[in-house]
Every structure is written in C-alpha cells, then in structure tokens.
Amino acid sequence: MDITDLQEPITATKADLSQSQFNTVMLKQARFHDAGMQHAAFQDINLSDARFAQFNLSRAAFTDGTMPGVRFDNVNLAGAGFSEVSLVGASIENANLTGLNICGCNLSRMRIDGVPVEDLLAAYRKAA
C-alpha cells in the first residue's frame, strides 16, 4: 500500500507493518504501545522530548547523535560501551559501577564523592 500526502491520524491495531518504510513523515505525538520494532533503523530522526518506558534496547547502537539533557533513571546499562562521547557536566548517582573501566579519558574536574579524581590519581601514583 502506498500512502502519499495523507494529512490525518492513522490508528493501526493488531497490524503487521513489518518492512514498512516511512520517509519524510511527521509523527509528532505518535504513540507506540506493545510494539515489536526489532531491527528497526532510524536515521536523521528528531526524538527530542520523546519518552521511553518499559523498553528493551538490547544491542541498540547510537551513532553520531545529540543527547544533551537526556536522563536515564532505573535503567540497566550492563555491558554498555561509550566511545568518543562527551559527558561534560553529567552526573551519575546511586549507580552500580562494579567493573567499570575508564581509560584514555579527560578526567579534569571529575569528582567522586566530592573528591577530585586528579588528586586521587596523583596520590595513587605517588604511593606506587
């Protein structure tokens, strides 16, 4: 089915829209509930102010994006990888950081429980 220049809301219930394509469409305030979107691809998408709840983004990849002000609350990021990301001004609270590996990163002005990490590293290196 080919839909062009449609200007009204669509309600799809118990529908299989697998392999559908949406090009140059507006989906402002669209709602997706109990939707399977495995292997979906999103490119050049504006999801600002979007809300995600009870979701599974296992093995999802985010590349060349902008996420200032994004919040992660009660989210499992076990095994996640962050490479060439900016976390300037970010805050991590009440998190389980067991086994976290930080290497090759700019740690200036970073603090752990209020203590500058640069001071901690300097003391460690001096003692070693």
mmCIF file of the C-alpha atoms, coordinates in Angstrom:
data_MODEL
# 
_entry.id   MODEL 
# 
loop_
_atom_site.group_PDB 
_atom_site.id 
_atom_site.type_symbol 
_atom_site.label_atom_id 
_atom_site.label_alt_id 
_atom_site.label_comp_id 
_atom_site.label_asym_id 
_atom_site.label_entity_id 
_atom_site.label_seq_id 
_atom_site.pdbx_PDB_ins_code 
_atom_site.Cartn_x 
_atom_site.Cartn_y 
_atom_site.Cartn_z 
_atom_site.occupancy 
_atom_site.B_iso_or_equiv 
_atom_site.pdbx_formal_charge 
_atom_site.auth_seq_id 
_atom_site.auth_comp_id 
_atom_site.auth_asym_id 
_atom_site.auth_atom_id 
_atom_site.pdbx_PDB_model_num 
ATOM 1   C CA . MET A 1 1   ? 0.000  0.000  0.000  1.00 0.00 ? 1   MET A CA 1 
ATOM 2   C CA . ASP A 1 2   ? 1.366  3.429  -0.911 1.00 0.00 ? 2   ASP A CA 1 
ATOM 3   C CA . ILE A 1 3   ? 0.158  6.441  1.078  1.00 0.00 ? 3   ILE A CA 1 
ATOM 4   C CA . THR A 1 4   ? 1.221  9.900  -0.143 1.00 0.00 ? 4   THR A CA 1 
ATOM 5   C CA . ASP A 1 5   ? 0.275  13.353 1.192  1.00 0.00 ? 5   ASP A CA 1 
ATOM 6   C CA . LEU A 1 6   ? -2.009 11.960 3.925  1.00 0.00 ? 6   LEU A CA 1 
ATOM 7   C CA . GLN A 1 7   ? -2.917 14.675 6.450  1.00 0.00 ? 7   GLN A CA 1 
ATOM 8   C CA . GLU A 1 8   ? -4.915 12.757 9.082  1.00 0.00 ? 8   GLU A CA 1 
ATOM 9   C CA . PRO A 1 9   ? -4.078 10.456 12.010 1.00 0.00 ? 9   PRO A CA 1 
ATOM 10  C CA . ILE A 1 10  ? -3.833 6.714  11.428 1.00 0.00 ? 10  ILE A CA 1 
ATOM 11  C CA . THR A 1 11  ? -4.749 4.088  14.033 1.00 0.00 ? 11  THR A CA 1 
ATOM 12  C CA . ALA A 1 12  ? -3.256 0.657  13.428 1.00 0.00 ? 12  ALA A CA 1 
ATOM 13  C CA . THR A 1 13  ? -4.298 -2.090 15.879 1.00 0.00 ? 13  THR A CA 1 
ATOM 14  C CA . LYS A 1 14  ? -3.105 -5.702 15.773 1.00 0.00 ? 14  LYS A CA 1 
ATOM 15  C CA . ALA A 1 15  ? -1.429 -4.886 12.454 1.00 0.00 ? 15  ALA A CA 1 
ATOM 16  C CA . ASP A 1 16  ? 1.739  -6.323 10.952 1.00 0.00 ? 16  ASP A CA 1 
ATOM 17  C CA . LEU A 1 17  ? 3.575  -3.433 9.306  1.00 0.00 ? 17  LEU A CA 1 
ATOM 18  C CA . SER A 1 18  ? 6.885  -5.314 9.015  1.00 0.00 ? 18  SER A CA 1 
ATOM 19  C CA . GLN A 1 19  ? 9.280  -3.920 6.405  1.00 0.00 ? 19  GLN A CA 1 
ATOM 20  C CA . SER A 1 20  ? 7.275  -0.689 6.129  1.00 0.00 ? 20  SER A CA 1 
ATOM 21  C CA . GLN A 1 21  ? 9.108  2.495  5.204  1.00 0.00 ? 21  GLN A CA 1 
ATOM 22  C CA . PHE A 1 22  ? 8.379  5.996  6.447  1.00 0.00 ? 22  PHE A CA 1 
ATOM 23  C CA . ASN A 1 23  ? 10.162 8.750  4.507  1.00 0.00 ? 23  ASN A CA 1 
ATOM 24  C CA . THR A 1 24  ? 9.804  12.489 5.192  1.00 0.00 ? 24  THR A CA 1 
ATOM 25  C CA . VAL A 1 25  ? 6.854  11.960 7.547  1.00 0.00 ? 25  VAL A CA 1 
ATOM 26  C CA . MET A 1 26  ? 5.762  13.764 10.698 1.00 0.00 ? 26  MET A CA 1 
ATOM 27  C CA . LEU A 1 27  ? 4.892  11.564 13.675 1.00 0.00 ? 27  LEU A CA 1 
ATOM 28  C CA . LYS A 1 28  ? 4.606  14.276 16.359 1.00 0.00 ? 28  LYS A CA 1 
ATOM 29  C CA . GLN A 1 29  ? 2.798  12.984 19.438 1.00 0.00 ? 29  GLN A CA 1 
ATOM 30  C CA . ALA A 1 30  ? 2.552  9.500  17.887 1.00 0.00 ? 30  ALA A CA 1 
ATOM 31  C CA . ARG A 1 31  ? 2.080  6.695  20.400 1.00 0.00 ? 31  ARG A CA 1 
ATOM 32  C CA . PHE A 1 32  ? 3.522  3.196  20.132 1.00 0.00 ? 32  PHE A CA 1 
ATOM 33  C CA . HIS A 1 33  ? 2.287  0.670  22.700 1.00 0.00 ? 33  HIS A CA 1 
ATOM 34  C CA . ASP A 1 34  ? 3.182  -3.028 22.828 1.00 0.00 ? 34  ASP A CA 1 
ATOM 35  C CA . ALA A 1 35  ? 5.049  -2.670 19.531 1.00 0.00 ? 35  ALA A CA 1 
ATOM 36  C CA . GLY A 1 36  ? 7.766  -5.011 18.251 1.00 0.00 ? 36  GLY A CA 1 
ATOM 37  C CA . MET A 1 37  ? 10.384 -2.951 16.424 1.00 0.00 ? 37  MET A CA 1 
ATOM 38  C CA . GLN A 1 38  ? 13.346 -5.357 16.410 1.00 0.00 ? 38  GLN A CA 1 
ATOM 39  C CA . HIS A 1 39  ? 15.977 -4.453 13.805 1.00 0.00 ? 39  HIS A CA 1 
ATOM 40  C CA . ALA A 1 40  ? 14.234 -1.133 13.040 1.00 0.00 ? 40  ALA A CA 1 
ATOM 41  C CA . ALA A 1 41  ? 16.528 1.562  11.663 1.00 0.00 ? 41  ALA A CA 1 
ATOM 42  C CA . PHE A 1 42  ? 16.175 5.258  12.449 1.00 0.00 ? 42  PHE A CA 1 
ATOM 43  C CA . GLN A 1 43  ? 18.231 7.836  10.575 1.00 0.00 ? 43  GLN A CA 1 
ATOM 44  C CA . ASP A 1 44  ? 18.013 11.644 10.671 1.00 0.00 ? 44  ASP A CA 1 
ATOM 45  C CA . ILE A 1 45  ? 15.261 11.439 13.302 1.00 0.00 ? 45  ILE A CA 1 
ATOM 46  C CA . ASN A 1 46  ? 14.258 14.146 15.801 1.00 0.00 ? 46  ASN A CA 1 
ATOM 47  C CA . LEU A 1 47  ? 13.194 12.413 19.019 1.00 0.00 ? 47  LEU A CA 1 
ATOM 48  C CA . SER A 1 48  ? 13.623 15.436 21.294 1.00 0.00 ? 48  SER A CA 1 
ATOM 49  C CA . ASP A 1 49  ? 11.305 15.258 24.324 1.00 0.00 ? 49  ASP A CA 1 
ATOM 50  C CA . ALA A 1 50  ? 10.441 11.621 23.482 1.00 0.00 ? 50  ALA A CA 1 
ATOM 51  C CA . ARG A 1 51  ? 9.626  9.325  26.408 1.00 0.00 ? 51  ARG A CA 1 
ATOM 52  C CA . PHE A 1 52  ? 10.543 5.649  26.643 1.00 0.00 ? 52  PHE A CA 1 
ATOM 53  C CA . ALA A 1 53  ? 9.170  3.371  29.385 1.00 0.00 ? 53  ALA A CA 1 
ATOM 54  C CA . GLN A 1 54  ? 9.315  -0.423 29.805 1.00 0.00 ? 54  GLN A CA 1 
ATOM 55  C CA . PHE A 1 55  ? 11.505 -0.791 26.728 1.00 0.00 ? 55  PHE A CA 1 
ATOM 56  C CA . ASN A 1 56  ? 14.173 -3.199 25.539 1.00 0.00 ? 56  ASN A CA 1 
ATOM 57  C CA . LEU A 1 57  ? 17.028 -1.563 23.622 1.00 0.00 ? 57  LEU A CA 1 
ATOM 58  C CA . SER A 1 58  ? 19.431 -4.514 23.973 1.00 0.00 ? 58  SER A CA 1 
ATOM 59  C CA . ARG A 1 59  ? 22.279 -4.276 21.477 1.00 0.00 ? 59  ARG A CA 1 
ATOM 60  C CA . ALA A 1 60  ? 20.944 -0.953 20.117 1.00 0.00 ? 60  ALA A CA 1 
ATOM 61  C CA . ALA A 1 61  ? 23.593 1.304  18.571 1.00 0.00 ? 61  ALA A CA 1 
ATOM 62  C CA . PHE A 1 62  ? 23.569 5.092  18.810 1.00 0.00 ? 62  PHE A CA 1 
ATOM 63  C CA . THR A 1 63  ? 25.972 6.784  16.387 1.00 0.00 ? 63  THR A CA 1 
ATOM 64  C CA . ASP A 1 64  ? 26.632 10.456 15.630 1.00 0.00 ? 64  ASP A CA 1 
ATOM 65  C CA . GLY A 1 65  ? 23.804 11.739 17.809 1.00 0.00 ? 65  GLY A CA 1 
ATOM 66  C CA . THR A 1 66  ? 22.958 14.618 20.096 1.00 0.00 ? 66  THR A CA 1 
ATOM 67  C CA . MET A 1 67  ? 21.551 13.876 23.555 1.00 0.00 ? 67  MET A CA 1 
ATOM 68  C CA . PRO A 1 68  ? 22.063 16.915 25.803 1.00 0.00 ? 68  PRO A CA 1 
ATOM 69  C CA . GLY A 1 69  ? 19.875 16.755 28.886 1.00 0.00 ? 69  GLY A CA 1 
ATOM 70  C CA . VAL A 1 70  ? 18.944 13.090 28.357 1.00 0.00 ? 70  VAL A CA 1 
ATOM 71  C CA . ARG A 1 71  ? 18.055 11.216 31.563 1.00 0.00 ? 71  ARG A CA 1 
ATOM 72  C CA . PHE A 1 72  ? 18.479 7.553  32.407 1.00 0.00 ? 72  PHE A CA 1 
ATOM 73  C CA . ASP A 1 73  ? 16.546 6.528  35.547 1.00 0.00 ? 73  ASP A CA 1 
ATOM 74  C CA . ASN A 1 74  ? 16.262 2.927  36.743 1.00 0.00 ? 74  ASN A CA 1 
ATOM 75  C CA . VAL A 1 75  ? 17.916 1.640  33.541 1.00 0.00 ? 75  VAL A CA 1 
ATOM 76  C CA . ASN A 1 76  ? 20.205 -1.381 33.180 1.00 0.00 ? 76  ASN A CA 1 
ATOM 77  C CA . LEU A 1 77  ? 23.264 -0.408 31.105 1.00 0.00 ? 77  LEU A CA 1 
ATOM 78  C CA . ALA A 1 78  ? 25.285 -3.530 31.981 1.00 0.00 ? 78  ALA A CA 1 
ATOM 79  C CA . GLY A 1 79  ? 27.862 -4.198 29.273 1.00 0.00 ? 79  GLY A CA 1 
ATOM 80  C CA . ALA A 1 80  ? 27.239 -0.825 27.586 1.00 0.00 ? 80  ALA A CA 1 
ATOM 81  C CA . GLY A 1 81  ? 30.109 0.807  25.742 1.00 0.00 ? 81  GLY A CA 1 
ATOM 82  C CA . PHE A 1 82  ? 30.767 4.528  25.402 1.00 0.00 ? 82  PHE A CA 1 
ATOM 83  C CA . SER A 1 83  ? 33.419 5.682  22.941 1.00 0.00 ? 83  SER A CA 1 
ATOM 84  C CA . GLU A 1 84  ? 34.222 9.257  21.921 1.00 0.00 ? 84  GLU A CA 1 
ATOM 85  C CA . VAL A 1 85  ? 31.294 10.653 23.943 1.00 0.00 ? 85  VAL A CA 1 
ATOM 86  C CA . SER A 1 86  ? 31.003 13.924 25.824 1.00 0.00 ? 86  SER A CA 1 
ATOM 87  C CA . LEU A 1 87  ? 29.778 13.611 29.399 1.00 0.00 ? 87  LEU A CA 1 
ATOM 88  C CA . VAL A 1 88  ? 30.731 17.190 30.341 1.00 0.00 ? 88  VAL A CA 1 
ATOM 89  C CA . GLY A 1 89  ? 28.627 18.221 33.332 1.00 0.00 ? 89  GLY A CA 1 
ATOM 90  C CA . ALA A 1 90  ? 26.958 14.807 33.553 1.00 0.00 ? 90  ALA A CA 1 
ATOM 91  C CA . SER A 1 91  ? 26.033 13.302 36.909 1.00 0.00 ? 91  SER A CA 1 
ATOM 92  C CA . ILE A 1 92  ? 25.985 9.651  37.995 1.00 0.00 ? 92  ILE A CA 1 
ATOM 93  C CA . GLU A 1 93  ? 24.163 8.980  41.257 1.00 0.00 ? 93  GLU A CA 1 
ATOM 94  C CA . ASN A 1 94  ? 23.302 5.799  43.152 1.00 0.00 ? 94  ASN A CA 1 
ATOM 95  C CA . ALA A 1 95  ? 24.782 3.665  40.359 1.00 0.00 ? 95  ALA A CA 1 
ATOM 96  C CA . ASN A 1 96  ? 26.440 0.259  40.494 1.00 0.00 ? 96  ASN A CA 1 
ATOM 97  C CA . LEU A 1 97  ? 29.810 0.838  38.822 1.00 0.00 ? 97  LEU A CA 1 
ATOM 98  C CA . THR A 1 98  ? 31.251 -2.600 39.619 1.00 0.00 ? 98  THR A CA 1 
ATOM 99  C CA . GLY A 1 99  ? 33.864 -3.482 36.999 1.00 0.00 ? 99  GLY A CA 1 
ATOM 100 C CA . LEU A 1 100 ? 33.617 -0.095 35.253 1.00 0.00 ? 100 LEU A CA 1 
ATOM 101 C CA . ASN A 1 101 ? 36.710 0.585  33.142 1.00 0.00 ? 101 ASN A CA 1 
ATOM 102 C CA . ILE A 1 102 ? 37.688 4.182  32.348 1.00 0.00 ? 102 ILE A CA 1 
ATOM 103 C CA . CYS A 1 103 ? 40.740 4.635  30.117 1.00 0.00 ? 103 CYS A CA 1 
ATOM 104 C CA . GLY A 1 104 ? 42.091 7.321  27.797 1.00 0.00 ? 104 GLY A CA 1 
ATOM 105 C CA . CYS A 1 105 ? 39.603 9.864  29.150 1.00 0.00 ? 105 CYS A CA 1 
ATOM 106 C CA . ASN A 1 106 ? 39.896 13.515 30.139 1.00 0.00 ? 106 ASN A CA 1 
ATOM 107 C CA . LEU A 1 107 ? 39.209 13.416 33.899 1.00 0.00 ? 107 LEU A CA 1 
ATOM 108 C CA . SER A 1 108 ? 39.771 17.109 34.635 1.00 0.00 ? 108 SER A CA 1 
ATOM 109 C CA . ARG A 1 109 ? 37.298 18.468 37.216 1.00 0.00 ? 109 ARG A CA 1 
ATOM 110 C CA . MET A 1 110 ? 35.810 14.966 37.657 1.00 0.00 ? 110 MET A CA 1 
ATOM 111 C CA . ARG A 1 111 ? 34.879 14.185 41.254 1.00 0.00 ? 111 ARG A CA 1 
ATOM 112 C CA . ILE A 1 112 ? 33.972 11.036 43.133 1.00 0.00 ? 112 ILE A CA 1 
ATOM 113 C CA . ASP A 1 113 ? 32.023 11.715 46.314 1.00 0.00 ? 113 ASP A CA 1 
ATOM 114 C CA . GLY A 1 114 ? 33.267 15.305 46.131 1.00 0.00 ? 114 GLY A CA 1 
ATOM 115 C CA . VAL A 1 115 ? 36.958 14.356 45.848 1.00 0.00 ? 115 VAL A CA 1 
ATOM 116 C CA . PRO A 1 116 ? 38.810 15.466 42.675 1.00 0.00 ? 116 PRO A CA 1 
ATOM 117 C CA . VAL A 1 117 ? 39.863 12.360 40.723 1.00 0.00 ? 117 VAL A CA 1 
ATOM 118 C CA . GLU A 1 118 ? 43.062 14.095 39.622 1.00 0.00 ? 118 GLU A CA 1 
ATOM 119 C CA . ASP A 1 119 ? 44.074 14.314 43.316 1.00 0.00 ? 119 ASP A CA 1 
ATOM 120 C CA . LEU A 1 120 ? 43.203 10.644 43.869 1.00 0.00 ? 120 LEU A CA 1 
ATOM 121 C CA . LEU A 1 121 ? 45.289 9.578  40.862 1.00 0.00 ? 121 LEU A CA 1 
ATOM 122 C CA . ALA A 1 122 ? 48.216 11.768 41.917 1.00 0.00 ? 122 ALA A CA 1 
ATOM 123 C CA . ALA A 1 123 ? 48.184 10.219 45.412 1.00 0.00 ? 123 ALA A CA 1 
ATOM 124 C CA . TYR A 1 124 ? 47.955 6.715  43.917 1.00 0.00 ? 124 TYR A CA 1 
ATOM 125 C CA . ARG A 1 125 ? 50.852 7.322  41.522 1.00 0.00 ? 125 ARG A CA 1 
ATOM 126 C CA . LYS A 1 126 ? 52.960 8.812  44.298 1.00 0.00 ? 126 LYS A CA 1 
ATOM 127 C CA . ALA A 1 127 ? 52.343 5.774  46.527 1.00 0.00 ? 127 ALA A CA 1 
ATOM 128 C CA . ALA A 1 128 ? 53.020 3.263  43.715 1.00 0.00 ? 128 ALA A CA 1 
# 
